[in-house]
């Protein structure tokens, strides 16, 4: 007797499959970054748009050029190149020469990802690799901050954007100080409301703390990122800065200033949570996140730079394989 049941379906393992795909995750990340991107472009004008677009072009062009011919379409469709270029663009100053932004996109994908074997095999966050390269190579251009235009002079651009390659750009009446710079070198704080709404100088995508936080919560609810990492980064940074603030309130920043200033929120939700460069285990994620928070506070307070998020994440990226090795759960049946 034969038994035919159309409801019976035999398949090879794995039998449980997640609905989330790489393309879907990249799409959610891009959606979460859109409000921050539009806010940065509105606050800094047409120059910010040019910098973001050119950095994306540099990343996508490198992805396409150095990928095998049969994989080019798939690698472009998955959105990882666009996301890398966008993240890099959001960490750049709006008056940066465009050829530097393009070069940063090339380095982000070429050295930050493809040289390691491509998507899923890189040790360091690609966008931060590109930013670290630009900061080490062009420190003056990367630390020249611009005043906001807030829509009034949207279609005006900075002459420095169109500086010729390897020529010294000229900055005319655009230089100003970031909240972190004012705090570190002049012990001058910035109003919390300005930090939350984005009424400050800085990189294109780090000024509006409210939008960064909203996008991060969206990613957590969508389960695109491990909630332990942003929670650990922000909590540890708040605790460590709070201890220093309690010691000397006139010299050290308060915890809320630490959280909403600079690129901490951008990095905590969108860069530190990169599943390729962060630990796989829950305990490892907490160690990784706390390490980032501690390093951020140490570099900001005692280091030579006002900002320390980039270096903190890259250092902890290097420690990720070691963290994974010593935080693996015990195999059942072994001591």
C-alpha positions, 0 to 999 in steps of 0.5 A: 500500500502506498501512502501519498501525503501532499503535506509531507515534504522531505528536505535536506538540512538545515530545516530551520531557515531565517527569513532575513537575507543579506540583501534585506539587511542591507536594505534595512540599514540603508532605510534607517540611514536615509533620515540622517543622510537627508538631515545632514544634506539639509544642514550642510547643503549641496556640498554634503550631497556631493561628498556622500554621492562621490564616496558611494561612487568610489565604493561601488566602482571598486566593488564592480571593477575588482569583482569576478565578472560572473559575480558583479551583478550579485555583489552590486545588488546586495547593497553592501558597496552602497552601504559602505560608501554611504557610511563613509560619506556620513563620517566625512566633513562637508567641505572635503575635496571630492577626489578625497571622498572618492579615494576613501570609497576606493580604499574602504572597499578595496583594502577594507573588504576585497583584499580580505576575500570579499563580503563576510571575510573582512576583519575590520569595518570597511567604512572605518578603514577608509576613514582611517586612511583619509585621516592619516593621509589628509589630516588637515582636510579631515579636521576642517569643519564647516558651518551649517547652511540650514537650507538657506544656502543649500545650492552653494558649495565650498570651493574646497570640494573642487580642489585638484588632486594632491593640491592644497585646498583653500577653505574660505570662512568655513572653519568652525569647532565641533562640540568635542573640540570645544570641550577638549580644548576649551572646556566649553560644553554644548547645549544638549538640545543642539546635540539632539537636533543637530545644530552643531558642526561636525561630520555630515551624518553625526550631528542629529542624535535624535535621528540616529537613535530613531534609526538604531531603534528601528534596526533593533526592532527589525532584528537586523543588529544585535541589541547587546552591542549598541546597548553595551557601547552606550551604557559603558561610555555613559558609566565611564564618563559619569565616573570622571564627571563625578570626580571633576564636573568642571573638567570632564563632560557629563554622560549625556554630552558623551552619548550625543556628541561626535559619532558615538551614536552613528558608530554604536548602531551602524558600524560596531554592529557589523556582524562580520567584524563583531563577536558571534557569541552573546558574552563576546558581544558584551565584552566587545561593546564594553571595550569600545565604550571604554576606549572611546572615553579614554581616547576622548579624554586622555588622547590627542584627538577629540574623537576616539570612536573610529580607533575604538572600533578598529581596535576591538575589531582586531580583538574579535577573533580572540574574543570569539575563541574564548567565549564559545559555549562549552560543548555538551559532554565536555568539561 
